[in-house]
Amino acid sequence: MEDEKDKKIKELEEELVRIKKQVVITEEEFKGNPILHFTGNFRRFNLGINKCGVIIRSIDRIKAFYEKHKGGGD
């Protein structure tokens, strides 16, 4: 019963994201390891600890790249 509720809540959150074009980030587990799960108006994806560390160390370069190449939409 609780699993069904959790599944329905997740489905409703994802639908809300699509409607509002927001990003929802949830902390989950994959094979016993913590991950961040990103959903929104884009193809969903996950990041683990190692990739999060790479992003944190590279955030200035990532921001510069984004500013240089972003178009009319985000």
C-alpha positions in Angstrom: 0.0 0.0 0.0 2.8 2.4 0.9 4.7 1.6 -2.2 1.6 2.5 -4.3 1.3 5.8 -2.5 5.0 6.6 -3.1 4.7 5.6 -6.7 1.6 7.9 -7.2 3.3 10.8 -5.4 6.4 10.4 -7.7 4.2 10.3 -10.8 2.3 13.5 -9.7 5.6 15.3 -8.9 6.9 14.4 -12.4 3.7 15.6 -14.0 3.9 18.9 -12.0 7.5 19.3 -13.2 6.4 18.9 -16.8 3.6 21.4 -16.4 5.8 24.0 -14.6 9.1 23.3 -16.3 10.8 22.9 -13.0 13.5 20.5 -11.9 12.9 18.0 -9.1 15.9 16.5 -7.5 15.4 13.6 -5.2 18.0 11.6 -3.2 17.8 7.9 -4.0 19.9 4.8 -3.8 21.3 2.7 -6.6 22.9 -0.6 -5.8 23.4 0.6 -2.2 25.0 3.9 -3.3 23.5 7.4 -2.9 22.5 9.2 -6.1 20.7 12.3 -7.0 17.8 11.7 -9.5 16.9 14.7 -11.7 13.5 14.9 -13.4 11.9 17.8 -15.3 11.2 19.0 -18.8 14.1 17.0 -20.1 15.3 13.4 -20.2 15.7 12.3 -16.6 19.1 11.4 -15.3 21.1 10.4 -12.1 24.3 11.6 -10.6 26.4 9.7 -8.1 29.0 11.0 -5.6 31.9 10.9 -8.1 30.1 12.9 -10.8 28.8 15.4 -8.3 32.4 15.9 -7.2 33.5 16.5 -10.7 30.7 19.0 -11.2 31.5 20.9 -8.0 35.2 21.1 -8.9 34.3 22.3 -12.4 31.3 24.6 -11.7 33.0 27.8 -12.9 33.9 26.3 -16.2 30.4 24.8 -16.6 28.8 28.1 -15.9 31.0 29.9 -18.4 30.2 27.3 -21.1 26.5 27.6 -20.4 26.5 31.4 -20.6 28.5 31.2 -23.9 26.2 28.7 -25.6 22.8 29.1 -24.1 20.0 29.9 -26.5 16.6 31.5 -25.9 15.5 28.7 -23.6 17.1 27.1 -20.6 
